[in-house]
């Protein structure tokens, strides 16, 4: 399982451990990934995703998974999240066509 957020694309970074004597050794900074289940109101079902804590706060701030995916750039999304985004867009287009 890769250490990359499915919604924001956030991955590991590299840097240094710096000791008191200013010795530097390489290290990795890993993102704070959590397995969460997010509900899509448009599709009426839930999706299990592995996302960072920062992305989870952003999803809550934007008003849910549907609103987050509508605003997020396709470059940042994983293949699974991109598939969810396209199905949400297709579903909302179908609903708009039925209303008209």
N, C-alpha and C positions, 0 to 999 in steps of 0.2 A: 504494500500500500504506500503510495507516494505521499510525501509530506507537503502537499500543496492544497490550498483552500480551493474548493470547487466554485465558489462564487466570486472571490476577489482575485484569485491567482497568486496570492501571497505564498511565498516559499521560503526555504532556508536561506539565511544570509551568513557570510563568514566575517570573522573579525579576529581580535586578539584577546587572550587573557593577559592582563598586565599585572605583574607581581609588585610587591612593595619595593623591590630592588630594580623595578622597571624592566624585568625580563619579559619578553613577549613570546607567547606560544599561540599557534593558530587554534581557533575553535569555531563552532557553528552555533548560530542563533536560530532555533527552530520556532515556527509559528505555533501559537496556542490553538491547536485544532481540537474540535469537539464533534462527536457524532450527534446530530440533531435530526428531528423529524419536523419538517415545515409543511404547513397546510396551504394548498392553492385554492382560493375561493372560486376562481373561474372554472377550474377543472373539477372541483369538488373531491379532491383526493389529496393524500399526503405523500411526501417524498423524503427519503432518508438521505441526508447529505453530510459530508465531512467538511465543516467550514470553521474559519477562525472566529475567535470571540469578537474581534472587531467587526467582522462581516455580520455576525449575528446582531450586534447592536445597530448596525446600519439597516438591516432588514426590518428591525422593529421601528427604527426612526422613519423609514420611508413608507411604512404602513403595510408590511407583509411581503411575502415572496413574489406575488404578481407585480406589485409596484416596483420592487427592487430589480427584478429581471427586465422590466420594461425600460428602466433608466440606465442599466449597466451596459457597458460596451461589450461586444461579442468577443473581443480579444482576451478579456480577463476571465471569461467563463470556461468551465471545463466542457467536454463533449456532452456529458449527461445534462448539465445545466443549460446548455445551448439547445438541446432537444426539448427540454421542459419549456424554455422560452418560446420556441417555435410553436409548440402545441398550444400554449396559452394564447399566443397571437392568432393562431388559426381558429381557436375556439371563440375568441372574442369577435373575430371577423364574421364568423358564422352567426353569432348571436346578433350582431349589428345588422346583418342581411335579413334575418328573420323579423326584426323589429320594423324594418323599412317597408 
